[in-house]
Amino acid sequence: MSVDVGERLRYVRQLHKLSQRELAKRAGVTNSTISLIESNQMNPSVGALKRILDGVPVGLAEFFSLEPAEPRRAFYSAEELVEIGKGAISYRQIGDSLIGRQLQILKERYEPGADTGRVPLTHDGEEGGIVIRGRLEVTVDDDRRILGPGDAYYFESRRPHRFRCVGPEVCEVVSACTPPTF
């Protein structure tokens, strides 16, 4: 079995969220060296590869044992959304793993009276959503609004926030968060 060293190096570098320039700097080689290896225009010696991998850091054994992930799926049926919530609020996520993802998308369902809690939520990133059905009270900092179907919100998630279903009807929301921090 032949190993594509260039493809594997790109995979490992991206897995560790490093640019070619950053890896080159850490490894003490030129940016073009990393580029040439990843495009399979240069085949590094074992010693050179080890020095480059030390910049990640990843050992040679781990490098050769890693299997790049299968291509990511693009489509999901309604039944394939993954439930990550419990109780009166349902959070159904697109995809079962967010490793390496930059965006989290949820289909949220709030039973009447359901609330994310008296203590406001805060986390890194940004989030936004559109109310599909029902009425949702959204509080961001000290600003409180009741949103209905078609209304939307978008804010920096470091701002204290809270969600509550108001009225007798179930509330449904489609939301997104980046990075995936929920």
Secondary structure as GFF3:
##gff-version 3
##sequence-region A 1 182
A	DSSP	alpha_helix	5	15	.	.	.	ID=ss1
A	DSSP	alpha_helix	20	27	.	.	.	ID=ss2
A	DSSP	alpha_helix	31	38	.	.	.	ID=ss3
A	DSSP	alpha_helix	46	54	.	.	.	ID=ss4
A	DSSP	alpha_helix	60	65	.	.	.	ID=ss5
A	DSSP	three_ten_helix	78	80	.	.	.	ID=ss6
A	DSSP	beta_strand	82	83	.	.	.	ID=ss7
A	DSSP	beta_strand	89	93	.	.	.	ID=ss8
A	DSSP	beta_strand	104	110	.	.	.	ID=ss9
A	DSSP	beta_strand	126	133	.	.	.	ID=ss10
A	DSSP	beta_strand	135	140	.	.	.	ID=ss11
A	DSSP	beta_strand	143	147	.	.	.	ID=ss12
A	DSSP	beta_strand	152	156	.	.	.	ID=ss13
A	DSSP	beta_strand	161	166	.	.	.	ID=ss14
A	DSSP	beta_strand	171	178	.	.	.	ID=ss15
###
